[in-house]
Amino acid sequence: MEVKLYRPESIDGFEVHRLVESSPPLDPNSVYCNLLQCTHFDGTSICAKLDGQLVGFVSGYLIPSRPNTLFIWQVVVAERGRGQGLAGRMLDALLEHPECGEVEYIETTITPSNTASQALFKKFGATHGAEPSITEGFDRKLHFKDHHESEELWRIGPFQNTKTRLLT
């Protein structure tokens, strides 16, 4: 069984929504938001299909004030796709997109209880020779009014940008 990685398209938006919705504790966005991720942010997002079924999605965007930094908004892998290193493969493939050619840092926010995401980004950092730095992101009381766990900001890099990696 081979997983196909590809840039999302508008027709993937509803499937992405269903995948995220069926993967607690991820915060589901609206279908419209997922449609925008699959169209406006297609160069900084990636889909994974196995036997024609969506089994993975990573959404991200370049931070406007720091275009060398890719913010990873959400990573989701369906039960069927787990245990194969798919999330890491999607992140690596995402860095090969032309839009990510200048990326030297990846940032994301992770709750302290999300050990799976912590393991993913620790491994990603180790693979790319850049240990994550972890700082306060969004506070449970201040930003979420006690309706959501605090989010820590993880920053990984600097690592070689894609253009340099492709030349070596």
N, C-alpha and C positions, 0 to 999 in steps of 0.2 A: 504494500500500500504506500503509494507516494503522495506526499502532500504538495499541492500546488500553491506557491506564494505569488501574489499579484497585487497590483494597485487597485484599490476599491473603485467601484463605479456607483452611480446613483441606484442601480437596481440591487445593490448589496445593502442599502440602508435599512430596509425592513428586517432582513436576516440578521444584520448586526444588532439591531434593537432586540430581537428575540433571543439572540445568543447572550447578550449582556443581561437581559431580564431574567434569564434562566441560570445565571451564575452569581448567586449571592456570595459574598456580601457586597458585590459591586453595585454602585449607584446607577440605576437605569436612567438614561436621558430620554428625551422625547424622540419619537421616530424622526421628526423634523431635524433635530440636532444630529442624529446619526446620518441622515441624508446629507447634511452639510459636511460632516466629517468625511463622507465618501466622495464628495464632489469638490468642495472648496479646499479641503485638506488632503486630497488624494495622494499628493506627492510626499506627504509626511505621515501617511498611514499605510497599513498593509493588511491584506486578508490572507487567510489560509483555508484551502478546501481539501477535503479528503473524500474521494469517491463522489464528487459533486456537491458535498455538504459542507457548509461553512463550519469550521472547527476552531478558528482563531482570528483575532483582530487586534491590532495595535493602532491607537489613534494618537496623533501628536501634532505639534505645530512649532514653527520657528518663533521664538520670542521676538517680537518686533524691535525692541530696543537692543537686543543681543542676537543678531542673526546667526551667530556661531553656536547657538544653544538650542537644542531640540528639546522641547518639553513633551514628555510622554504623559498623555492624559489618562489613557486606560489601556490595560493589557488584559485580554480574556482568551482563555483556551477552554473549549468544551471538554467534558469528561473523556470523550472518545479520543481526543488529541493529546491528552496529558501523558507525562512520563517519557516523552520522546525528545525533550529539549526544544519543543516547538516555539515557545515564547522567546528564547534566546536566538533561535534561527530567524524569527520574524524581526527582531531588533537589528540583527546583523544585516539582513537583507534590506531593511529600511534605510540603513546608512549608505547603501549603494544607490539609492534614488538620486538623480541629478540635483534635486532640490536640497539634498542634505550634503552636498559636496563640500561645503565650508564648515560643517558641524565639527566642533572640537569638544563640546560638552553635551551631556544629556542631563536633564533635570526631571524629577518627578516628585510627587508627594505620596507618602505611604503612612498608613496608620500603624501605631506600635504593635497592634495585634495581627497585622497581615504578614505573617512569617513567610508565606510563599513568595510574595512580592519582594520582601527583603532578601531572600535567598537568590531570586532571579537577578536582582540588580547588583548584589555582591559578586555573583558569578560573572555577570557581564563586565563589571569593573575589573575583576581579576583577569579575565580573558583579554581585555584591552589595556592592561597594565596601568590602570587608574583606580585606586581605591576610592570608594564613595566618601564624601564628606556629608555629614548629617547635621542639620540645624533645624531650629523651629520653623515650621511652615505656617499652619493655620491652627489657632488655639481653639480647643473645645468650647471654652466659655466665651472668649472674646469674639471669635468669628462664627461659631456654630450655635451659640446660645444654648449649649448643653444638648443639642439635638444630633450631634455627630461626634465621633471620636476625633481627637486632635490629629493633624496630618503633619508629619515631619518632611522637611525638604531634603531630598537626596540629590547631590550634585556629583556627577562622575566625569572626570577628565582632568586635565586636557589629554586627549588622545589624538593621534594623527588624523587629519581630516581625510575624507574619502578621495579627493583629488590626489593627494600625496600617496595614499595607499595604493591607488590604481596604477601609479607610475613606478612603484617599486616592485 
